């Protein structure tokens, strides 16, 4: 379901505020046009700050949003009042602080939100293929389980990402996954003698289901083919062009 310039899911509204933002509705120009929320690209700090505030306003969040320097890992950092202003590298954030919103940036990689129905914790993850290979989604779920959150109360929401038909990979790429787990072969489809297609979304869903989580919802949108809606690193890099990053935010309801 799209609301203004972000996607969300009706099943989560009574528990958290969460949105997977599009590339539209911001102030940035040129290839980063509109709602770019990353300082690592050809944009100004003033524009990025304005865009982040636009996202927060869209979700009616009056809290500080915490981001992390993303490194394609399975590292998740717990954020609280004392460390919210510190800089961290990793690909996941988790918090039980009601005054902090969590965010990750994407442009083909998969944004993942995890929360529990009793509103004890929220978690935001960034998972590209490296994160999926290292199973960052399982790391996030296990954090909840270790803190005695029962599995039937854990909810996972998976956002827009590069879809199967556009995720072309090498045979060596495929072998990395199969070497990790032979069952992962089902997430690849032969394309030609040199290339396969990889189903990132399906693999992440599988990894979460393997832990006994049933409350899984997906925003089944492809970042590559929907040029007017999403930034796509793969689409633009094929043309040797830079692109912006979309912001994905989760916060406790006020």
C-alpha atoms as one frame of an Amber mdcrd trajectory, in Angstrom:
protein
   0.000   0.000   0.000   1.437   3.381  -0.959   0.676   6.437   1.144   1.929
   9.731  -0.307   5.554   8.950  -1.166   6.174   5.815   0.878   5.043   2.211
   1.080   3.748   0.583   4.242   1.493  -2.315   5.249  -1.922  -2.128   6.968
  -1.088  -5.020   9.309   1.533  -3.009  11.205  -0.236   0.286  11.850  -1.472
  -0.545  15.346   2.053  -1.408  16.493   4.606   0.866  14.808   5.054   3.723
  12.385   7.021   2.472   9.399   7.572   3.442   5.800   9.713   2.480   2.819
  10.188   5.755   0.972  10.322   6.293  -2.774  12.657   8.653  -4.645   9.935
  11.287  -4.927   8.731  14.223  -2.883  12.033  15.790  -1.848  14.186  18.786
  -2.725  17.304  17.302  -4.406  18.135  17.894  -8.069  19.656  16.106 -11.099
  20.444  12.382 -10.742  19.753  12.570  -7.016  16.502  14.294  -7.683  13.921
  14.612  -5.103  14.091  12.436  -2.009  17.747  11.377  -1.794  18.653  10.768
   1.873  22.330   9.854   1.574  25.297  12.162   2.109  27.574   9.716   0.282
  26.323  10.836  -3.119  26.318  13.985  -5.220  24.035  16.010  -3.051  24.304
  18.711  -0.405  23.999  18.234   3.335  21.244  20.849   3.391  19.192  18.900
   0.827  19.680  15.574   2.610  18.638  16.980   5.975  15.545  18.527   4.405
  14.692  15.216   2.724  15.052  13.247   5.945  12.769  15.723   7.699  10.236
  15.325   4.878  10.226  11.564   5.497   9.755  12.010   9.241   6.921  14.478
   8.663   5.209  12.070   6.248   5.141   9.412   8.974   4.253  11.979  11.657
   7.388  11.050  13.602   8.657  13.752  15.963  11.786  11.893  16.995  15.431
  11.712  16.049  16.104   9.123  13.344  19.291   7.099  13.796  21.195   5.888
  10.721  24.308   3.721  10.473  27.293   3.659   8.112  26.310   0.635   6.019
  29.087  -1.842   5.165  27.254  -4.937   3.832  27.754  -6.939   7.030  25.565
  -8.751   9.546  26.467  -6.383  12.376  23.544  -4.966  14.354  23.998  -2.154
  16.895  21.682  -1.532  19.840  20.816   2.147  20.152  19.801   3.868  23.367
  19.674   7.363  24.797  23.370   7.340  25.705  24.804   6.274  22.338  22.275
   7.695  19.879  24.693  10.424  18.775  27.684   8.113  18.276  28.700   6.987
  14.797  28.608   3.261  14.036  29.328   1.028  11.079  27.158  -2.005  10.417
  23.887  -2.876   8.707  21.323  -3.075  11.448  19.915  -1.025  14.298  17.752
  -2.144  17.200  16.252  -0.188  20.073  13.729  -0.279  22.884  13.813   3.494
  23.305  10.458   5.025  22.452  12.070   8.354  21.563  14.324   7.033  18.797
  13.406   6.166  15.204  15.624   3.812  13.194  16.497   4.064   9.514  18.410
   2.332   6.746  19.208   3.488   3.207  18.623   1.409   0.074  18.790   1.504
  -3.722  18.234  -2.194  -4.664  19.236  -3.837  -1.382  16.455  -5.070   0.847
  15.206  -3.018   3.824  13.830  -5.179   6.642  11.845  -4.089   9.694  11.362
  -6.317  12.734   9.227  -5.534  15.765   7.189  -7.332  18.393   3.508  -6.914
  19.065   4.157  -5.975  22.696   6.212  -3.016  21.495   9.405  -3.899  23.337
  11.836  -3.578  20.434  12.118  -2.227  16.907  14.788  -3.184  14.393  15.837
  -1.877  10.959  18.128  -3.936   8.712  19.872  -3.372   5.383  20.449  -6.581
   3.431  22.063  -6.842   0.036  23.441 -10.149  -1.199  26.357  -9.973   1.241
  23.979  -9.401   4.143  21.827 -12.299   2.973  24.877 -14.550   2.666  25.778
 -13.644   6.257  22.090 -13.987   7.233  21.600 -10.622   8.885  17.833 -11.250
   8.976  18.353 -14.218  11.311  20.659 -12.107  13.470  17.858  -9.614  13.930
  15.224 -12.199  14.790  17.552 -13.986  17.219  18.051 -10.730  19.106  14.334
 -10.688  19.902  14.220 -14.376  20.824  17.198 -14.058  23.183  15.294 -11.343
  25.022  12.349 -13.664  25.598  10.074 -12.259  22.917   7.885 -15.183  21.875
   8.007 -15.972  18.167   4.295 -15.569  17.527   4.645 -11.921  18.574   7.521
 -11.155  16.218   6.575  -9.367  12.996   8.808  -8.873   9.962   8.147  -6.443
   7.120  10.334  -6.652   3.995  10.427  -3.682   1.653  11.068  -2.968  -2.032
  14.285  -4.372  -3.505  15.902  -5.705  -6.660  13.651  -8.456  -7.922  14.460
 -11.931  -9.256  14.106 -11.172 -12.969  16.612  -8.306 -12.769  19.157  -9.782
 -10.345  21.625 -11.306 -12.797  24.680 -12.947 -11.165  27.740 -14.984 -12.101
  28.237 -18.704 -11.506  30.885 -17.841  -8.898  28.326 -15.729  -7.088  25.928
 -18.682  -6.998  28.649 -20.995  -5.704  29.292 -18.724  -2.721  25.742 -19.310
  -1.543  25.628 -23.027  -2.251  28.931 -23.477  -0.417  27.283 -21.813   2.564
  24.104 -23.889   2.375  23.209 -26.395  -0.351  19.521 -25.559   0.113  20.229
 -22.068  -1.229  20.407 -23.478  -4.762  16.627 -23.135  -5.038  16.998 -19.338
  -5.001  18.844 -19.357  -8.322  17.570 -19.888 -11.839  19.740 -20.678 -14.825
  19.799 -17.904 -17.437  22.657 -18.884 -19.751  26.057 -20.544 -19.631  27.577
 -17.595 -17.757  24.746 -16.142 -15.723  22.020 -17.056 -13.234  19.169 -15.090
 -11.690  19.096 -14.650  -7.905  15.969 -14.297  -5.747  17.087 -12.140  -2.827
  13.591 -11.576  -1.422  12.705 -15.257  -1.451  15.957 -16.176   0.299  15.384
 -13.629   3.070  11.843 -14.904   3.579  13.218 -18.452   3.780  15.857 -17.475
   6.349  13.221 -15.882   8.572  10.760 -18.762   8.225  13.534 -21.193   9.179
  13.472 -19.601  12.634   9.765 -20.276  13.067   8.521 -16.765  12.343   5.130
 -16.708  10.622   4.200 -13.015  10.684   6.083 -11.976   7.552   4.801  -9.310
   5.173   6.328  -8.162   1.887   6.111  -5.012  -0.198   6.652  -6.782  -3.525
   8.014  -3.912  -5.570  11.036  -4.001  -7.881  13.472  -1.110  -7.521  15.138
  -1.762 -10.892  12.159  -1.645 -13.232  10.187   1.117 -11.489  12.451   3.980
 -12.524   9.981   6.732 -11.681   9.444   5.410  -8.157  12.762   4.025  -6.901
  16.478   4.670  -7.002  18.397   1.642  -8.344  22.154   1.303  -8.066  22.217
  -1.545 -10.583  20.113   0.271 -13.151  22.172   3.448 -12.999  25.594   1.780
 -12.709  24.899   0.002 -15.996  24.814   3.480 -17.516  27.844   4.604 -15.452
  25.667   7.021 -13.499  25.395   7.721  -9.799  22.083   7.494  -7.976  20.576
   8.495  -4.645  19.423   6.376  -1.731  15.941   5.925  -0.312  15.211   6.139
   3.385  13.313   3.423   5.261  12.128   4.318   8.777  10.574   2.480  11.712
   9.537   3.947  15.077   7.300   3.095  18.010   3.828   4.594  17.940   3.631
   7.658  20.170
